[in-house]
Amino acid sequence: MTSSQVVGMGVLLGVLLASALGVVYTKYKSRQIFNEIQKQEMVLDHYEVEWGQLQLELTTLAEHNRVELVAREKLKLVMPIRDKIIYLKP
């Protein structure tokens, strides 16, 4: 082998080594990103469950019967007699 062939082989070996390191680094980064995606999906699932619970609680608290019961018992409000009701037209 001539010296130029040895240098050529050395360059090819260096390129091969750099390529292999690039593949390893890319695979490592993709696994890190995948792990982060999995964590964020778990957080999203948690928020979706919490959102569902809050919607159920809102529906329960906003029911007409419950609002009327709280108004009567806690706020001591009473329905005015029909003659005292004033209707406003927009």
N, C-alpha and C positions, 0 to 999 in steps of 0.2 A: 504494500500500500504506500502510496505517496503521501507526502505531508498535506497536500490539498484534500485528499480523500479523508484523512484523519480529521482535519479541521471540519470538513463537510459532515462527517459522522458525529463529531462533537456538537455541531450546530443542530443537527437533526435530533440528537439525544436531548439537548437543551430544550428544543421546541416541544418534544414529546413530554419531557418532565413538566414544563410549564403548562401544557395542555392537561396533563393528568391532575396537576394541582388546581387548575381552573375548574375541572369537573368536580373534584372533591369540595372545593369552596362553594360552588354553585349548589351542590347537593345539601351541604350544611345549611346554607342560607334558606333554601327552599323548605327544609325541615323546621327551621326557626319560624318562618312565616306561617307554615301549616299549623304549628303549635299555637301561635298567636291567634290565628283564625279560629281554632277550636276553643280557645279561652273566650274570645269575643262572642262566639255562638252560644256558649254556656251563659254568659252575661245577658245576651239577648233573650234566651229562653226564660231566664229568671225575671227579666223585665216584662215579658209577655204574660207570665203567670201573675205577676203583681198587677199588671194592667187589668187583667180579667177579674181579679179580686176587687180592685177598686171600682170597676164598672158594676159589679154585683152589689157592692156596698152602696154606691150611688143610687142604684135602682131601688134598693131597699129603703134608703133614707128619704128618697124623694116621692115615695108612694103617697097618694092623697090622704089616705086614712092616717098614716103616721104623722104627716104634717099637721093635720087637723088635731090629732091627739096631743101632740107637743104644744100646739097653740093653746089648747084648752087647759091642759094640766100644768105645764111649766110657765107659760106666759099669761095664764088666766084671761085669755081672750074669749069673748062670746060673740055669737052671730048677732048682728044688729037686727032689730025688728024691721019688717018690710017697709014701713013708712019712713024710716030713717036712712034708707039706702038712696044714694044719689047717683044717677048714671050720667056720665059725661060722654058727649059725642066728640069724636076726633075732628 
